């Protein structure tokens, strides 16, 4: 049997020849409502059915699991049967547990500072492979909770490996399963994009009010094209206009993601331009200092420069927050663990 996550939840009965119809409903609940790490924990399924599922429960295996920050950050490197590497990072906080998931194997966007982009693009993840990352984290939390954090994933961010809106149809289906089948609130899900304008506009037409995070990283076309080559195809003004349309359609404040890189986008001039863009987009700015990758010479600014940049944004009338850097010792930035693993 192939992993049941690779079958749409409405079609699980097709995998269960000879079983009564209610078995598909029971299996769906185990997959999406109360996920478990192994089929032996699916106690209301007969042993014969559990044997049929066997080791094929997950569409990947957890090849590497690491923890950091006193156990509040966990990172998995999953390996699909075709050898594809998939990363997910779990971060526990006092009132929420956030999971950062991947939507592609590799990435075609070629952002200069990103470890994932240094591998290039391999393939899209299937909807079931995307959803399974969330369910695996929930199953893990049920067995090994993070102290003082909710015992389930409360927030999902599509900010791991890959560009979600370049894999639109599969990401859309994964959203449908998380919201309509697993019961997550759309308001607890964030989809991040580096600026795939057609995808932003399509997402605005969907029925779910998910958060949109736009990874700008530069406030003018010249700088942005150098850091984010997709800017040559979808210049900054087009990205801003699409984001404004999303805000109008959903009525939800947007987020701007900004990785701060020494000598590239950390100047006062960039801060002032960024503040103006954020005011126009009705967006909150999340600033995080670069988590260096082994295949790039880019480095984070000094702490004084980081503090100055965020302070200037707020002085200019923007709403900006300096994000806490988590998991540096376990290569928690997307693609880093894969880089380390490949380097041997």
C-alpha positions as a Python dict, from the first residue, in 0.01 Angstrom:
ca = {
    (1, 'X'): (0, 0, 0),
    (2, 'X'): (123, 352, -76),
    (3, 'X'): (107, 606, 203),
    (4, 'X'): (-260, 695, 266),
    (5, 'X'): (-157, 1062, 285),
    (6, 'X'): (-95, 1048, -91),
    (7, 'X'): (-465, 976, -147),
    (8, 'X'): (-729, 1248, -108),
    (9, 'X'): (-909, 1195, 225),
    (10, 'X'): (-1241, 1152, 43),
    (11, 'X'): (-1096, 863, -161),
    (12, 'X'): (-942, 652, 116),
    (13, 'X'): (-1202, 379, 61),
    (14, 'X'): (-1026, 301, -269),
    (15, 'X'): (-727, 179, -66),
    (16, 'X'): (-938, -44, 157),
    (17, 'X'): (-1079, -311, -70),
    (18, 'X'): (-1290, -558, 124),
    (19, 'X'): (-1326, -332, 428),
    (20, 'X'): (-1660, -185, 541),
    (21, 'X'): (-1711, 185, 453),
    (22, 'X'): (-1670, 305, 809),
    (23, 'X'): (-1306, 191, 809),
    (24, 'X'): (-1219, 475, 570),
    (25, 'X'): (-1373, 723, 813),
    (26, 'X'): (-1178, 573, 1100),
    (27, 'X'): (-855, 586, 903),
    (28, 'X'): (-922, 947, 801),
    (29, 'X'): (-962, 1042, 1166),
    (30, 'X'): (-629, 877, 1252),
    (31, 'X'): (-456, 1056, 965),
    (32, 'X'): (-598, 1406, 1009),
    (33, 'X'): (-760, 1441, 1353),
    (34, 'X'): (-554, 1229, 1594),
    (35, 'X'): (-237, 1135, 1403),
    (36, 'X'): (-4, 877, 1557),
    (37, 'X'): (353, 783, 1478),
    (38, 'X'): (277, 417, 1400),
    (39, 'X'): (-14, 205, 1285),
    (40, 'X'): (9, -3, 1604),
    (41, 'X'): (-152, 294, 1783),
    (42, 'X'): (-462, 288, 1556),
    (43, 'X'): (-642, 78, 1812),
    (44, 'X'): (-988, 61, 1650),
    (45, 'X'): (-853, -75, 1320),
    (46, 'X'): (-824, -454, 1285),
    (47, 'X'): (-478, -603, 1287),
    (48, 'X'): (-513, -718, 926),
    (49, 'X'): (-568, -359, 809),
    (50, 'X'): (-281, -227, 1019),
    (51, 'X'): (-61, -494, 863),
    (52, 'X'): (-166, -376, 515),
    (53, 'X'): (-64, -20, 594),
    (54, 'X'): (251, -133, 774),
    (55, 'X'): (553, 86, 719),
    (56, 'X'): (373, 286, 448),
    (57, 'X'): (186, 513, 690),
    (58, 'X'): (407, 814, 615),
    (59, 'X'): (517, 927, 267),
    (60, 'X'): (867, 972, 407),
    (61, 'X'): (1090, 857, 690),
    (62, 'X'): (1238, 1083, 957),
    (63, 'X'): (1603, 1044, 868),
    (64, 'X'): (1732, 1310, 1108),
    (65, 'X'): (1571, 1471, 1413),
    (66, 'X'): (1748, 1745, 1606),
    (67, 'X'): (1650, 1971, 1893),
    (68, 'X'): (1775, 2303, 2026),
    (69, 'X'): (1679, 2591, 2253),
    (70, 'X'): (1629, 2362, 2555),
    (71, 'X'): (1406, 2134, 2351),
    (72, 'X'): (1166, 2404, 2231),
    (73, 'X'): (1293, 2387, 1872),
    (74, 'X'): (1291, 2064, 1672),
    (75, 'X'): (1396, 2004, 1315),
    (76, 'X'): (1333, 1702, 1097),
    (77, 'X'): (1494, 1596, 776),
    (78, 'X'): (1244, 1366, 607),
    (79, 'X'): (1345, 1139, 321),
    (80, 'X'): (1092, 1036, 54),
    (81, 'X'): (1120, 699, -124),
    (82, 'X'): (1268, 870, -432),
    (83, 'X'): (1545, 1019, -217),
    (84, 'X'): (1394, 1368, -195),
    (85, 'X'): (1490, 1558, 123),
    (86, 'X'): (1215, 1749, 303),
    (87, 'X'): (1268, 1977, 603),
    (88, 'X'): (1030, 2096, 875),
    (89, 'X'): (1099, 2302, 1188),
    (90, 'X'): (882, 2301, 1502),
    (91, 'X'): (902, 2593, 1747),
    (92, 'X'): (730, 2586, 2083),
    (93, 'X'): (617, 2899, 2267),
    (94, 'X'): (408, 2946, 2583),
    (95, 'X'): (76, 2987, 2396),
    (96, 'X'): (144, 2845, 2051),
    (97, 'X'): (336, 2579, 1865),
    (98, 'X'): (443, 2683, 1517),
    (99, 'X'): (552, 2448, 1240),
    (100, 'X'): (746, 2572, 938),
    (101, 'X'): (685, 2335, 646),
    (102, 'X'): (829, 2282, 299),
    (103, 'X'): (632, 2291, -27),
    (104, 'X'): (900, 2188, -277),
    (105, 'X'): (1221, 1987, -291),
    (106, 'X'): (1475, 2258, -360),
    (107, 'X'): (1369, 2589, -508),
    (108, 'X'): (1396, 2763, -844),
    (109, 'X'): (1388, 3118, -706),
    (110, 'X'): (1770, 3137, -656),
    (111, 'X'): (1764, 3393, -374),
    (112, 'X'): (2130, 3454, -303),
    (113, 'X'): (2118, 3410, 75),
    (114, 'X'): (1902, 3095, 89),
    (115, 'X'): (2049, 2747, 138),
    (116, 'X'): (1754, 2585, -41),
    (117, 'X'): (1806, 2792, -352),
    (118, 'X'): (2169, 2685, -368),
    (119, 'X'): (2051, 2333, -453),
    (120, 'X'): (1822, 2441, -736),
    (121, 'X'): (1480, 2289, -799),
    (122, 'X'): (1416, 1913, -792),
    (123, 'X'): (1041, 1863, -776),
    (124, 'X'): (713, 1978, -627),
    (125, 'X'): (588, 1818, -309),
    (126, 'X'): (252, 1646, -337),
    (127, 'X'): (-33, 1780, -123),
    (128, 'X'): (-11, 1471, 97),
    (129, 'X'): (361, 1520, 153),
    (130, 'X'): (295, 1878, 263),
    (131, 'X'): (11, 1786, 499),
    (132, 'X'): (202, 1487, 638),
    (133, 'X'): (469, 1721, 778),
    (134, 'X'): (201, 1881, 998),
    (135, 'X'): (53, 1549, 1101),
    (136, 'X'): (393, 1400, 1182),
    (137, 'X'): (464, 1699, 1409),
    (138, 'X'): (126, 1653, 1580),
    (139, 'X'): (193, 1282, 1627),
    (140, 'X'): (536, 1361, 1770),
    (141, 'X'): (394, 1621, 2008),
    (142, 'X'): (137, 1373, 2137),
    (143, 'X'): (422, 1142, 2238),
    (144, 'X'): (691, 1399, 2319),
    (145, 'X'): (531, 1734, 2412),
    (146, 'X'): (725, 2057, 2440),
    (147, 'X'): (700, 2182, 2799),
    (148, 'X'): (475, 2485, 2850),
    (149, 'X'): (360, 2476, 2484),
    (150, 'X'): (35, 2345, 2335),
    (151, 'X'): (52, 1973, 2265),
    (152, 'X'): (-40, 2022, 1901),
    (153, 'X'): (57, 2242, 1610),
    (154, 'X'): (-142, 2563, 1649),
    (155, 'X'): (18, 2760, 1365),
    (156, 'X'): (152, 2652, 1027),
    (157, 'X'): (380, 2866, 811),
    (158, 'X'): (465, 2774, 453),
    (159, 'X'): (815, 2917, 487),
    (160, 'X'): (1035, 2610, 456),
    (161, 'X'): (1201, 2475, 145),
    (162, 'X'): (1051, 2597, -182),
    (163, 'X'): (823, 2871, -311),
    (164, 'X'): (464, 2776, -218),
    (165, 'X'): (295, 2978, -492),
    (166, 'X'): (511, 2812, -758),
    (167, 'X'): (344, 2484, -653),
    (168, 'X'): (2, 2641, -639),
    (169, 'X'): (-242, 2356, -704),
    (170, 'X'): (-78, 2117, -457),
    (171, 'X'): (-40, 2388, -193),
    (172, 'X'): (-407, 2479, -240),
    (173, 'X'): (-508, 2117, -186),
    (174, 'X'): (-290, 2097, 125),
    (175, 'X'): (-464, 2408, 261),
    (176, 'X'): (-802, 2251, 193),
    (177, 'X'): (-706, 1937, 384),
    (178, 'X'): (-561, 2127, 679),
    (179, 'X'): (-862, 2357, 709),
    (180, 'X'): (-1160, 2149, 596),
    (181, 'X'): (-1046, 1800, 698),
    (182, 'X'): (-801, 1847, 986),
    (183, 'X'): (-999, 2138, 1129),
    (184, 'X'): (-726, 2400, 1153),
    (185, 'X'): (-829, 2763, 1148),
    (186, 'X'): (-732, 2941, 827),
    (187, 'X'): (-630, 3233, 1047),
    (188, 'X'): (-355, 3020, 1200),
    (189, 'X'): (-193, 2947, 863),
    (190, 'X'): (55, 3172, 681),
    (191, 'X'): (158, 3131, 319),
    (192, 'X'): (486, 3300, 232),
    (193, 'X'): (593, 3406, -113),
    (194, 'X'): (895, 3579, -258),
    (195, 'X'): (663, 3758, -499),
    (196, 'X'): (488, 3521, -741),
    (197, 'X'): (229, 3776, -846),
    (198, 'X'): (-18, 3544, -1027),
    (199, 'X'): (-17, 3314, -723),
    (200, 'X'): (-91, 3603, -486),
    (201, 'X'): (-389, 3702, -698),
    (202, 'X'): (-519, 3343, -716),
    (203, 'X'): (-483, 3302, -340),
    (204, 'X'): (-689, 3618, -290),
    (205, 'X'): (-979, 3444, -467),
    (206, 'X'): (-974, 3136, -242),
    (207, 'X'): (-1234, 3100, 34),
    (208, 'X'): (-986, 3076, 321),
    (209, 'X'): (-854, 3389, 497),
    (210, 'X'): (-498, 3265, 542),
    (211, 'X'): (-224, 3511, 624),
    (212, 'X'): (0, 3624, 340),
    (213, 'X'): (367, 3695, 406),
    (214, 'X'): (567, 3863, 130),
    (215, 'X'): (942, 3816, 140),
    (216, 'X'): (1073, 4147, 5),
    (217, 'X'): (1433, 4167, 136),
    (218, 'X'): (1492, 4489, -60),
    (219, 'X'): (1299, 4810, -112),
    (220, 'X'): (1410, 4902, -464),
    (221, 'X'): (1425, 4702, -785),
    (222, 'X'): (1801, 4720, -833),
    (223, 'X'): (1880, 4578, -489),
    (224, 'X'): (1594, 4329, -499),
    (225, 'X'): (1689, 4189, -838),
    (226, 'X'): (2037, 4125, -702),
    (227, 'X'): (1907, 3938, -395),
    (228, 'X'): (1585, 3795, -540),
    (229, 'X'): (1622, 3722, -914),
    (230, 'X'): (1244, 3671, -952),
    (231, 'X'): (1218, 4048, -922),
    (232, 'X'): (1324, 4072, -1287),
    (233, 'X'): (999, 3894, -1377),
    (234, 'X'): (772, 4049, -1116),
    (235, 'X'): (914, 4390, -1019),
    (236, 'X'): (852, 4542, -680),
    (237, 'X'): (557, 4757, -788),
    (238, 'X'): (370, 4455, -923),
    (239, 'X'): (431, 4266, -600),
    (240, 'X'): (306, 4559, -392),
    (241, 'X'): (-8, 4598, -605),
    (242, 'X'): (-89, 4227, -577),
    (243, 'X'): (-37, 4242, -200),
    (244, 'X'): (-267, 4544, -176),
    (245, 'X'): (-532, 4348, -368),
    (246, 'X'): (-493, 4059, -126),
    (247, 'X'): (-542, 4293, 170),
    (248, 'X'): (-856, 4436, 7),
    (249, 'X'): (-997, 4089, -60),
    (250, 'X'): (-926, 3940, 281),
    (251, 'X'): (-916, 4242, 512),
    (252, 'X'): (-621, 4090, 693),
    (253, 'X'): (-297, 4262, 777),
    (254, 'X'): (-9, 4134, 567),
    (255, 'X'): (343, 4051, 676),
    (256, 'X'): (666, 4158, 511),
    (257, 'X'): (958, 3923, 570),
    (258, 'X'): (1302, 4083, 566),
    (259, 'X'): (1626, 3891, 613),
    (260, 'X'): (1884, 4148, 716),
    (261, 'X'): (2218, 4106, 534),
    (262, 'X'): (2529, 4305, 609),
    (263, 'X'): (2607, 4561, 339),
    (264, 'X'): (2318, 4448, 118),
    (265, 'X'): (1988, 4564, 266),
    (266, 'X'): (2067, 4700, 612),
    (267, 'X'): (2114, 5069, 533),
    (268, 'X'): (1908, 5358, 669),
    (269, 'X'): (1792, 5431, 315),
    (270, 'X'): (1654, 5077, 277),
    (271, 'X'): (1478, 5108, 613),
    (272, 'X'): (1306, 5433, 512),
    (273, 'X'): (1193, 5292, 177),
    (274, 'X'): (1072, 4974, 344),
    (275, 'X'): (870, 5168, 599),
    (276, 'X'): (691, 5353, 319),
    (277, 'X'): (610, 5024, 143),
    (278, 'X'): (479, 4871, 467),
    (279, 'X'): (248, 5164, 530),
    (280, 'X'): (112, 5133, 178),
    (281, 'X'): (60, 4756, 208),
    (282, 'X'): (-94, 4772, 558),
    (283, 'X'): (178, 4528, 658),
    (284, 'X'): (371, 4432, 967),
    (285, 'X'): (745, 4385, 911),
    (286, 'X'): (925, 4083, 1051),
    (287, 'X'): (1299, 4144, 1053),
    (288, 'X'): (1544, 3863, 1118),
    (289, 'X'): (1920, 3873, 1093),
    (290, 'X'): (2061, 3634, 834),
    (291, 'X'): (2129, 3280, 952),
    (292, 'X'): (2450, 3220, 750),
    (293, 'X'): (2458, 2930, 507),
    (294, 'X'): (2773, 2732, 427),
    (295, 'X'): (2755, 2799, 53),
    (296, 'X'): (2725, 3178, 74),
    (297, 'X'): (2954, 3458, 186),
    (298, 'X'): (2660, 3668, 310),
    (299, 'X'): (2674, 3754, 679),
    (300, 'X'): (2436, 3915, 930),
    (301, 'X'): (2492, 4274, 1041),
    (302, 'X'): (2621, 4359, 1386),
    (303, 'X'): (2364, 4356, 1665),
    (304, 'X'): (2386, 4738, 1688),
    (305, 'X'): (2306, 4767, 1318),
    (306, 'X'): (2011, 4527, 1350),
    (307, 'X'): (1868, 4725, 1642),
    (308, 'X'): (1919, 5052, 1454),
    (309, 'X'): (1739, 4918, 1146),
    (310, 'X'): (1431, 4803, 1339),
    (311, 'X'): (1420, 5125, 1543),
    (312, 'X'): (1430, 5334, 1227),
    (313, 'X'): (1141, 5139, 1077),
    (314, 'X'): (927, 5218, 1379),
    (315, 'X'): (1039, 5581, 1382),
    (316, 'X'): (921, 5604, 1020),
    (317, 'X'): (570, 5494, 1117),
    (318, 'X'): (594, 5125, 1029),
    (319, 'X'): (514, 4840, 1264),
    (320, 'X'): (826, 4625, 1285),
    (321, 'X'): (940, 4338, 1505),
    (322, 'X'): (1280, 4176, 1537),
    (323, 'X'): (1222, 3803, 1518),
    (324, 'X'): (1402, 3576, 1761),
    (325, 'X'): (1661, 3358, 1589),
    (326, 'X'): (1592, 2996, 1675),
    (327, 'X'): (1785, 2676, 1618),
    (328, 'X'): (2117, 2803, 1485),
    (329, 'X'): (2300, 2504, 1629),
    (330, 'X'): (2073, 2263, 1439),
    (331, 'X'): (2085, 2443, 1102),
    (332, 'X'): (1723, 2555, 1139),
    (333, 'X'): (1717, 2792, 843),
    (334, 'X'): (1543, 2625, 549),
    (335, 'X'): (1777, 2405, 350),
    (336, 'X'): (2066, 2420, 595),
    (337, 'X'): (2029, 2074, 744),
    (338, 'X'): (2015, 1930, 395),
    (339, 'X'): (2334, 2118, 304),
    (340, 'X'): (2514, 1979, 609),
    (341, 'X'): (2386, 1629, 540),
    (342, 'X'): (2496, 1640, 177),
    (343, 'X'): (2838, 1770, 279),
    (344, 'X'): (2872, 1461, 489),
}
